[in-house]
Amino acid sequence: MIWFDASLERPADDGLLQSCIAAMLNFSTESVDVVHSISEIKDASVTCIVEAHSPHKYSQLITLYISEPLPRPDVPEAAAHLARTLDRALLLANDETANPYSFVRVSNTGQRSVVLVDPDELDENDRYVIQEPG
């Protein structure tokens, strides 16, 4: 079952993702699979699907799946831990609003703030470009 999606500020390799996700959940690295297609999912406790990335910020999308019998930690707290261990910011969907262009940016220190992304960039180019306030 999908736990959460995040777009990383800059790409992370499979080994780094595996070790940071394991640390976030206090699991062994052997319990975490990092794959690049849904067809590669096996029976690991945690699976991270990594979508291809471009050189642009927030272009690497990760989707975390947790096996059904395992507890699901609080997403904001887990995402803050993941951002700190990866040492990079990430974007999460903002579930507090129906606005599809509103996201929660979790900094590499774990601080959360609500940001808006450029609608045209997201809709036309599938890119998350944070709009500057004002």
Solvent accessible surface area in square Angstrom, and as a share of the most:
residue,aa,sasa,rsa
1,M,133,0.60
2,I,92,0.47
3,W,21,0.07
4,F,14,0.06
5,D,65,0.34
6,A,1,0.01
7,S,4,0.02
8,L,0,0.00
9,E,33,0.15
10,R,106,0.39
11,P,56,0.35
12,A,7,0.05
13,D,99,0.51
14,D,56,0.29
15,G,46,0.44
16,L,61,0.30
17,L,0,0.00
18,Q,56,0.25
19,S,48,0.31
20,C,9,0.06
21,I,0,0.00
22,A,3,0.02
23,A,58,0.45
24,M,23,0.10
25,L,21,0.10
26,N,140,0.72
27,F,65,0.27
28,S,58,0.37
29,T,53,0.31
30,E,143,0.64
31,S,30,0.19
32,V,0,0.00
33,D,43,0.22
34,V,28,0.16
35,V,13,0.08
36,H,98,0.44
37,S,40,0.26
38,I,117,0.60
39,S,98,0.63
40,E,75,0.33
41,I,59,0.30
42,K,157,0.67
43,D,135,0.70
44,A,21,0.16
45,S,37,0.24
46,V,0,0.00
47,T,5,0.03
48,C,0,0.00
49,I,16,0.08
50,V,4,0.02
51,E,88,0.40
52,A,98,0.76
53,H,94,0.42
54,S,41,0.26
55,P,134,0.84
56,H,74,0.33
57,K,132,0.56
58,Y,8,0.03
59,S,29,0.19
60,Q,5,0.02
61,L,43,0.21
62,I,0,0.00
63,T,15,0.09
64,L,0,0.00
65,Y,38,0.14
66,I,3,0.02
67,S,36,0.23
68,E,119,0.53
69,P,121,0.76
70,L,49,0.24
71,P,108,0.68
72,R,83,0.30
73,P,54,0.34
74,D,84,0.43
75,V,45,0.26
76,P,53,0.33
77,E,101,0.45
78,A,6,0.05
79,A,0,0.00
80,A,3,0.03
81,H,58,0.26
82,L,0,0.00
83,A,0,0.00
84,R,112,0.41
85,T,53,0.31
86,L,3,0.02
87,D,75,0.39
88,R,22,0.08
89,A,0,0.00
90,L,0,0.00
91,L,3,0.02
92,L,13,0.06
93,A,67,0.52
94,N,16,0.08
95,D,131,0.68
96,E,162,0.73
97,T,59,0.34
98,A,105,0.81
99,N,61,0.31
100,P,91,0.57
101,Y,53,0.20
102,S,7,0.05
103,F,23,0.10
104,V,27,0.15
105,R,70,0.25
106,V,0,0.00
107,S,16,0.11
108,N,64,0.33
109,T,90,0.52
110,G,10,0.10
111,Q,130,0.58
112,R,113,0.41
113,S,58,0.37
114,V,99,0.57
115,V,24,0.14
116,L,82,0.41
117,V,0,0.00
118,D,38,0.20
119,P,47,0.29
120,D,91,0.47
121,E,42,0.19
122,L,31,0.15
123,D,96,0.50
124,E,131,0.59
125,N,83,0.43
126,D,114,0.59
127,R,75,0.28
128,Y,44,0.17
129,V,50,0.28
130,I,43,0.22
131,Q,78,0.34
132,E,144,0.64
133,P,129,0.81
134,G,125,1.20
